[in-house]
């Protein structure tokens, strides 16, 4: 199976992992996890916990984009094995992004995000030139 599909599978767990991390910060800030009103509790998070929630939202958004990019590459007939390096670079950016988000390194986070989106645009470009 092509690396890009393994990458898609791996990054599909990032938002879930971020949600679990968010639970830790909700318990830390509020003393408990409110499963009856989770969105209200998430909205009240501050500091690191709020950044975890923002990183989770970004992970969902980026997952949608990368899923569509994989579909476009596949539907175009592009040899998915040619995309190994760009898929691994994208995976690296998606793993690094929440770390930088939580660490509150906004400028670096934005650079890493841009590199990841550049990977997506590169794959679509290759598919369009197919």
PyMOL CGO cylinders between C-alpha atoms (Angstrom):
from pymol import cmd
from pymol.cgo import CYLINDER

trace = [
    CYLINDER, 0.00, 0.00, 0.00, 1.35, 3.47, -0.84, 0.3, 1, 1, 1, 1, 1, 1,
    CYLINDER, 1.35, 3.47, -0.84, 2.87, 5.56, 1.94, 0.3, 1, 1, 1, 1, 1, 1,
    CYLINDER, 2.87, 5.56, 1.94, 0.37, 8.37, 1.36, 0.3, 1, 1, 1, 1, 1, 1,
    CYLINDER, 0.37, 8.37, 1.36, -2.46, 6.07, 2.44, 0.3, 1, 1, 1, 1, 1, 1,
    CYLINDER, -2.46, 6.07, 2.44, -0.61, 5.06, 5.60, 0.3, 1, 1, 1, 1, 1, 1,
    CYLINDER, -0.61, 5.06, 5.60, -0.09, 8.77, 6.22, 0.3, 1, 1, 1, 1, 1, 1,
    CYLINDER, -0.09, 8.77, 6.22, -3.80, 9.42, 5.82, 0.3, 1, 1, 1, 1, 1, 1,
    CYLINDER, -3.80, 9.42, 5.82, -4.57, 6.65, 8.28, 0.3, 1, 1, 1, 1, 1, 1,
    CYLINDER, -4.57, 6.65, 8.28, -2.02, 7.96, 10.81, 0.3, 1, 1, 1, 1, 1, 1,
    CYLINDER, -2.02, 7.96, 10.81, -3.19, 11.57, 10.72, 0.3, 1, 1, 1, 1, 1, 1,
    CYLINDER, -3.19, 11.57, 10.72, -6.80, 10.49, 11.17, 0.3, 1, 1, 1, 1, 1, 1,
    CYLINDER, -6.80, 10.49, 11.17, -5.86, 9.69, 14.78, 0.3, 1, 1, 1, 1, 1, 1,
    CYLINDER, -5.86, 9.69, 14.78, -4.39, 13.13, 15.52, 0.3, 1, 1, 1, 1, 1, 1,
    CYLINDER, -4.39, 13.13, 15.52, -7.71, 14.89, 16.26, 0.3, 1, 1, 1, 1, 1, 1,
    CYLINDER, -7.71, 14.89, 16.26, -8.73, 12.02, 18.52, 0.3, 1, 1, 1, 1, 1, 1,
    CYLINDER, -8.73, 12.02, 18.52, -5.42, 12.15, 20.37, 0.3, 1, 1, 1, 1, 1, 1,
    CYLINDER, -5.42, 12.15, 20.37, -5.84, 15.91, 20.76, 0.3, 1, 1, 1, 1, 1, 1,
    CYLINDER, -5.84, 15.91, 20.76, -9.34, 15.34, 22.19, 0.3, 1, 1, 1, 1, 1, 1,
    CYLINDER, -9.34, 15.34, 22.19, -7.89, 12.98, 24.80, 0.3, 1, 1, 1, 1, 1, 1,
    CYLINDER, -7.89, 12.98, 24.80, -5.24, 15.55, 25.61, 0.3, 1, 1, 1, 1, 1, 1,
    CYLINDER, -5.24, 15.55, 25.61, -7.98, 18.16, 25.95, 0.3, 1, 1, 1, 1, 1, 1,
    CYLINDER, -7.98, 18.16, 25.95, -9.72, 16.00, 28.56, 0.3, 1, 1, 1, 1, 1, 1,
    CYLINDER, -9.72, 16.00, 28.56, -6.57, 16.09, 30.67, 0.3, 1, 1, 1, 1, 1, 1,
    CYLINDER, -6.57, 16.09, 30.67, -6.53, 19.90, 30.55, 0.3, 1, 1, 1, 1, 1, 1,
    CYLINDER, -6.53, 19.90, 30.55, -10.25, 20.14, 31.33, 0.3, 1, 1, 1, 1, 1, 1,
    CYLINDER, -10.25, 20.14, 31.33, -9.77, 17.99, 34.42, 0.3, 1, 1, 1, 1, 1, 1,
    CYLINDER, -9.77, 17.99, 34.42, -6.70, 20.03, 35.35, 0.3, 1, 1, 1, 1, 1, 1,
    CYLINDER, -6.70, 20.03, 35.35, -8.50, 23.39, 34.99, 0.3, 1, 1, 1, 1, 1, 1,
    CYLINDER, -8.50, 23.39, 34.99, -11.99, 22.48, 36.25, 0.3, 1, 1, 1, 1, 1, 1,
    CYLINDER, -11.99, 22.48, 36.25, -11.31, 19.52, 38.52, 0.3, 1, 1, 1, 1, 1, 1,
    CYLINDER, -11.31, 19.52, 38.52, -13.52, 17.23, 36.47, 0.3, 1, 1, 1, 1, 1, 1,
    CYLINDER, -13.52, 17.23, 36.47, -14.54, 16.22, 32.97, 0.3, 1, 1, 1, 1, 1, 1,
    CYLINDER, -14.54, 16.22, 32.97, -18.08, 17.40, 32.12, 0.3, 1, 1, 1, 1, 1, 1,
    CYLINDER, -18.08, 17.40, 32.12, -19.40, 14.83, 29.68, 0.3, 1, 1, 1, 1, 1, 1,
    CYLINDER, -19.40, 14.83, 29.68, -22.91, 16.34, 29.88, 0.3, 1, 1, 1, 1, 1, 1,
    CYLINDER, -22.91, 16.34, 29.88, -21.81, 19.74, 28.55, 0.3, 1, 1, 1, 1, 1, 1,
    CYLINDER, -21.81, 19.74, 28.55, -18.44, 19.11, 26.89, 0.3, 1, 1, 1, 1, 1, 1,
    CYLINDER, -18.44, 19.11, 26.89, -18.61, 21.97, 24.39, 0.3, 1, 1, 1, 1, 1, 1,
    CYLINDER, -18.61, 21.97, 24.39, -19.34, 24.52, 27.11, 0.3, 1, 1, 1, 1, 1, 1,
    CYLINDER, -19.34, 24.52, 27.11, -16.44, 23.23, 29.16, 0.3, 1, 1, 1, 1, 1, 1,
    CYLINDER, -16.44, 23.23, 29.16, -14.13, 23.29, 26.14, 0.3, 1, 1, 1, 1, 1, 1,
    CYLINDER, -14.13, 23.29, 26.14, -15.15, 26.87, 25.36, 0.3, 1, 1, 1, 1, 1, 1,
    CYLINDER, -15.15, 26.87, 25.36, -14.22, 27.94, 28.90, 0.3, 1, 1, 1, 1, 1, 1,
    CYLINDER, -14.22, 27.94, 28.90, -10.69, 26.55, 28.70, 0.3, 1, 1, 1, 1, 1, 1,
    CYLINDER, -10.69, 26.55, 28.70, -7.82, 29.00, 29.05, 0.3, 1, 1, 1, 1, 1, 1,
    CYLINDER, -7.82, 29.00, 29.05, -4.12, 28.93, 28.30, 0.3, 1, 1, 1, 1, 1, 1,
    CYLINDER, -4.12, 28.93, 28.30, -2.65, 25.60, 27.28, 0.3, 1, 1, 1, 1, 1, 1,
    CYLINDER, -2.65, 25.60, 27.28, -6.02, 23.84, 27.39, 0.3, 1, 1, 1, 1, 1, 1,
    CYLINDER, -6.02, 23.84, 27.39, -7.50, 26.36, 24.96, 0.3, 1, 1, 1, 1, 1, 1,
    CYLINDER, -7.50, 26.36, 24.96, -4.54, 25.87, 22.64, 0.3, 1, 1, 1, 1, 1, 1,
    CYLINDER, -4.54, 25.87, 22.64, -5.07, 22.09, 22.75, 0.3, 1, 1, 1, 1, 1, 1,
    CYLINDER, -5.07, 22.09, 22.75, -8.69, 22.59, 21.70, 0.3, 1, 1, 1, 1, 1, 1,
    CYLINDER, -8.69, 22.59, 21.70, -7.61, 24.90, 18.89, 0.3, 1, 1, 1, 1, 1, 1,
    CYLINDER, -7.61, 24.90, 18.89, -5.01, 22.36, 17.75, 0.3, 1, 1, 1, 1, 1, 1,
    CYLINDER, -5.01, 22.36, 17.75, -7.72, 19.70, 17.71, 0.3, 1, 1, 1, 1, 1, 1,
    CYLINDER, -7.72, 19.70, 17.71, -9.97, 21.86, 15.54, 0.3, 1, 1, 1, 1, 1, 1,
    CYLINDER, -9.97, 21.86, 15.54, -7.08, 22.49, 13.17, 0.3, 1, 1, 1, 1, 1, 1,
    CYLINDER, -7.08, 22.49, 13.17, -6.30, 18.77, 13.03, 0.3, 1, 1, 1, 1, 1, 1,
    CYLINDER, -6.30, 18.77, 13.03, -9.88, 18.05, 11.89, 0.3, 1, 1, 1, 1, 1, 1,
    CYLINDER, -9.88, 18.05, 11.89, -9.73, 20.80, 9.27, 0.3, 1, 1, 1, 1, 1, 1,
    CYLINDER, -9.73, 20.80, 9.27, -6.39, 19.64, 7.89, 0.3, 1, 1, 1, 1, 1, 1,
    CYLINDER, -6.39, 19.64, 7.89, -7.55, 16.02, 7.83, 0.3, 1, 1, 1, 1, 1, 1,
    CYLINDER, -7.55, 16.02, 7.83, -10.42, 17.00, 5.53, 0.3, 1, 1, 1, 1, 1, 1,
    CYLINDER, -10.42, 17.00, 5.53, -8.05, 18.80, 3.16, 0.3, 1, 1, 1, 1, 1, 1,
    CYLINDER, -8.05, 18.80, 3.16, -5.54, 15.93, 3.07, 0.3, 1, 1, 1, 1, 1, 1,
    CYLINDER, -5.54, 15.93, 3.07, -8.30, 13.37, 2.55, 0.3, 1, 1, 1, 1, 1, 1,
    CYLINDER, -8.30, 13.37, 2.55, -9.48, 15.30, -0.51, 0.3, 1, 1, 1, 1, 1, 1,
    CYLINDER, -9.48, 15.30, -0.51, -5.91, 15.65, -1.77, 0.3, 1, 1, 1, 1, 1, 1,
    CYLINDER, -5.91, 15.65, -1.77, -5.47, 11.86, -1.51, 0.3, 1, 1, 1, 1, 1, 1,
    CYLINDER, -5.47, 11.86, -1.51, -8.71, 11.35, -3.41, 0.3, 1, 1, 1, 1, 1, 1,
    CYLINDER, -8.71, 11.35, -3.41, -7.66, 13.80, -6.12, 0.3, 1, 1, 1, 1, 1, 1,
    CYLINDER, -7.66, 13.80, -6.12, -4.29, 12.07, -6.49, 0.3, 1, 1, 1, 1, 1, 1,
    CYLINDER, -4.29, 12.07, -6.49, -5.94, 8.66, -6.70, 0.3, 1, 1, 1, 1, 1, 1,
    CYLINDER, -5.94, 8.66, -6.70, -8.71, 9.76, -9.09, 0.3, 1, 1, 1, 1, 1, 1,
    CYLINDER, -8.71, 9.76, -9.09, -6.20, 11.42, -11.41, 0.3, 1, 1, 1, 1, 1, 1,
    CYLINDER, -6.20, 11.42, -11.41, -4.33, 8.16, -11.85, 0.3, 1, 1, 1, 1, 1, 1,
    CYLINDER, -4.33, 8.16, -11.85, -1.18, 9.59, -10.28, 0.3, 1, 1, 1, 1, 1, 1,
    CYLINDER, -1.18, 9.59, -10.28, 1.28, 6.93, -9.14, 0.3, 1, 1, 1, 1, 1, 1,
    CYLINDER, 1.28, 6.93, -9.14, 0.80, 7.22, -5.38, 0.3, 1, 1, 1, 1, 1, 1,
    CYLINDER, 0.80, 7.22, -5.38, 4.21, 5.65, -4.76, 0.3, 1, 1, 1, 1, 1, 1,
    CYLINDER, 4.21, 5.65, -4.76, 5.78, 8.82, -6.22, 0.3, 1, 1, 1, 1, 1, 1,
    CYLINDER, 5.78, 8.82, -6.22, 4.35, 10.74, -3.28, 0.3, 1, 1, 1, 1, 1, 1,
    CYLINDER, 4.35, 10.74, -3.28, 6.21, 8.99, -0.45, 0.3, 1, 1, 1, 1, 1, 1,
    CYLINDER, 6.21, 8.99, -0.45, 8.50, 11.88, 0.47, 0.3, 1, 1, 1, 1, 1, 1,
    CYLINDER, 8.50, 11.88, 0.47, 5.78, 14.53, 0.32, 0.3, 1, 1, 1, 1, 1, 1,
    CYLINDER, 5.78, 14.53, 0.32, 3.40, 12.33, 2.34, 0.3, 1, 1, 1, 1, 1, 1,
    CYLINDER, 3.40, 12.33, 2.34, 6.04, 11.85, 5.04, 0.3, 1, 1, 1, 1, 1, 1,
    CYLINDER, 6.04, 11.85, 5.04, 6.82, 15.57, 5.06, 0.3, 1, 1, 1, 1, 1, 1,
    CYLINDER, 6.82, 15.57, 5.06, 3.11, 16.28, 5.48, 0.3, 1, 1, 1, 1, 1, 1,
    CYLINDER, 3.11, 16.28, 5.48, 2.91, 13.76, 8.33, 0.3, 1, 1, 1, 1, 1, 1,
    CYLINDER, 2.91, 13.76, 8.33, 5.85, 15.47, 10.03, 0.3, 1, 1, 1, 1, 1, 1,
    CYLINDER, 5.85, 15.47, 10.03, 4.16, 18.86, 9.77, 0.3, 1, 1, 1, 1, 1, 1,
    CYLINDER, 4.16, 18.86, 9.77, 0.91, 17.49, 11.19, 0.3, 1, 1, 1, 1, 1, 1,
    CYLINDER, 0.91, 17.49, 11.19, 2.69, 15.92, 14.16, 0.3, 1, 1, 1, 1, 1, 1,
    CYLINDER, 2.69, 15.92, 14.16, 4.77, 19.03, 14.80, 0.3, 1, 1, 1, 1, 1, 1,
    CYLINDER, 4.77, 19.03, 14.80, 1.88, 21.49, 14.42, 0.3, 1, 1, 1, 1, 1, 1,
    CYLINDER, 1.88, 21.49, 14.42, 0.00, 20.67, 17.67, 0.3, 1, 1, 1, 1, 1, 1,
    CYLINDER, 0.00, 20.67, 17.67, 3.27, 20.52, 19.60, 0.3, 1, 1, 1, 1, 1, 1,
    CYLINDER, 3.27, 20.52, 19.60, 4.09, 24.06, 18.48, 0.3, 1, 1, 1, 1, 1, 1,
    CYLINDER, 4.09, 24.06, 18.48, 0.49, 25.14, 19.12, 0.3, 1, 1, 1, 1, 1, 1,
    CYLINDER, 0.49, 25.14, 19.12, 0.54, 23.84, 22.69, 0.3, 1, 1, 1, 1, 1, 1,
    CYLINDER, 0.54, 23.84, 22.69, 3.98, 25.37, 23.27, 0.3, 1, 1, 1, 1, 1, 1,
    CYLINDER, 3.98, 25.37, 23.27, 2.52, 28.72, 22.10, 0.3, 1, 1, 1, 1, 1, 1,
    CYLINDER, 2.52, 28.72, 22.10, 5.12, 29.14, 19.36, 0.3, 1, 1, 1, 1, 1, 1,
    CYLINDER, 5.12, 29.14, 19.36, 2.74, 30.89, 16.98, 0.3, 1, 1, 1, 1, 1, 1,
    CYLINDER, 2.74, 30.89, 16.98, 5.20, 31.96, 14.29, 0.3, 1, 1, 1, 1, 1, 1,
    CYLINDER, 5.20, 31.96, 14.29, 6.78, 28.49, 13.97, 0.3, 1, 1, 1, 1, 1, 1,
    CYLINDER, 6.78, 28.49, 13.97, 3.33, 26.88, 14.08, 0.3, 1, 1, 1, 1, 1, 1,
    CYLINDER, 3.33, 26.88, 14.08, 2.26, 29.02, 11.13, 0.3, 1, 1, 1, 1, 1, 1,
    CYLINDER, 2.26, 29.02, 11.13, 5.40, 28.14, 9.17, 0.3, 1, 1, 1, 1, 1, 1,
    CYLINDER, 5.40, 28.14, 9.17, 4.85, 24.42, 9.76, 0.3, 1, 1, 1, 1, 1, 1,
    CYLINDER, 4.85, 24.42, 9.76, 1.18, 24.77, 8.79, 0.3, 1, 1, 1, 1, 1, 1,
    CYLINDER, 1.18, 24.77, 8.79, 2.19, 26.53, 5.56, 0.3, 1, 1, 1, 1, 1, 1,
    CYLINDER, 2.19, 26.53, 5.56, 4.67, 23.77, 4.69, 0.3, 1, 1, 1, 1, 1, 1,
    CYLINDER, 4.67, 23.77, 4.69, 1.92, 21.18, 5.22, 0.3, 1, 1, 1, 1, 1, 1,
    CYLINDER, 1.92, 21.18, 5.22, -0.51, 23.06, 3.00, 0.3, 1, 1, 1, 1, 1, 1,
    CYLINDER, -0.51, 23.06, 3.00, 2.30, 23.44, 0.45, 0.3, 1, 1, 1, 1, 1, 1,
    CYLINDER, 2.30, 23.44, 0.45, 2.57, 19.64, 0.41, 0.3, 1, 1, 1, 1, 1, 1,
    CYLINDER, 2.57, 19.64, 0.41, -1.15, 19.41, -0.36, 0.3, 1, 1, 1, 1, 1, 1,
    CYLINDER, -1.15, 19.41, -0.36, -0.90, 21.97, -3.14, 0.3, 1, 1, 1, 1, 1, 1,
    CYLINDER, -0.90, 21.97, -3.14, 2.10, 20.15, -4.61, 0.3, 1, 1, 1, 1, 1, 1,
    CYLINDER, 2.10, 20.15, -4.61, 0.18, 16.87, -4.75, 0.3, 1, 1, 1, 1, 1, 1,
    CYLINDER, 0.18, 16.87, -4.75, -2.80, 18.55, -6.43, 0.3, 1, 1, 1, 1, 1, 1,
    CYLINDER, -2.80, 18.55, -6.43, -0.41, 20.19, -8.90, 0.3, 1, 1, 1, 1, 1, 1,
    CYLINDER, -0.41, 20.19, -8.90, 1.11, 16.81, -9.76, 0.3, 1, 1, 1, 1, 1, 1,
    CYLINDER, 1.11, 16.81, -9.76, -2.37, 15.34, -10.20, 0.3, 1, 1, 1, 1, 1, 1,
    CYLINDER, -2.37, 15.34, -10.20, -3.41, 18.22, -12.45, 0.3, 1, 1, 1, 1, 1, 1,
    CYLINDER, -3.41, 18.22, -12.45, -0.32, 17.73, -14.62, 0.3, 1, 1, 1, 1, 1, 1,
    CYLINDER, -0.32, 17.73, -14.62, -1.01, 14.00, -14.91, 0.3, 1, 1, 1, 1, 1, 1,
]
cmd.load_cgo(trace, "trace")
